[in-house]
Amino acid sequence: MTHKMSGCDYFVVETLRGYDLPEWYGGHDPDRGDVLVGEYESYGTHDIYDDTADEELTVWVEDYDSKKDALEELVDQCE
């Protein structure tokens, strides 16, 4: 995970295709710097694995290609 704002369920992750903006829906609440593994490079709900914490979590994924777009949406969602 590259960016997360305190008290917000959204965070930015870097993927092989660019950047995504998952929303945390349950399970482990990941921290900035955690390595997240799973099939989450498409819209929808996904169960993924936090390799750093050895825990599972559920997210809703919104796809954004650029880091700038993902960060702007993160700020919009978390204000």
Backbone hydrogen bonds, N-H to C=O, Kabsch-Sander energy under -0.5 kcal/mol:
donor,donor_aa,acceptor,acceptor_aa,energy
2,T,12,V,-2.7
3,H,12,V,-1.4
5,M,10,Y,-0.7
8,C,5,M,-1.7
11,F,22,P,-1.8
12,V,3,H,-2.6
13,V,20,D,-2.1
15,T,18,G,-3.0
18,G,15,T,-0.5
19,Y,64,Y,-1.2
20,D,13,V,-2.4
21,L,62,E,-2.9
23,E,60,W,-3.0
24,W,9,D,-3.6
25,Y,58,T,-3.4
26,G,58,T,-1.1
28,H,56,E,-2.7
33,G,1,M,-1.8
34,D,31,D,-2.1
36,L,34,D,-0.7
37,V,49,Y,-3.4
40,Y,38,G,-1.4
44,G,61,V,-1.3
46,H,59,V,-2.8
48,I,46,H,-0.6
48,I,57,L,-2.8
49,Y,37,V,-3.1
50,D,55,E,-3.5
51,D,35,V,-2.3
51,D,49,Y,-1.0
52,T,35,V,-0.8
54,D,50,D,-1.5
55,E,50,D,-1.5
57,L,48,I,-2.3
58,T,26,G,-2.6
59,V,46,H,-2.7
60,W,23,E,-2.3
61,V,44,G,-2.6
62,E,21,L,-0.8
64,Y,19,Y,-1.5
70,A,66,S,-2.1
71,L,67,K,-2.7
72,E,68,K,-2.4
73,E,69,D,-2.2
74,L,70,A,-2.2
75,V,71,L,-2.2
76,D,72,E,-2.2
77,Q,73,E,-2.6
78,C,74,L,-1.8
79,E,75,V,-0.9
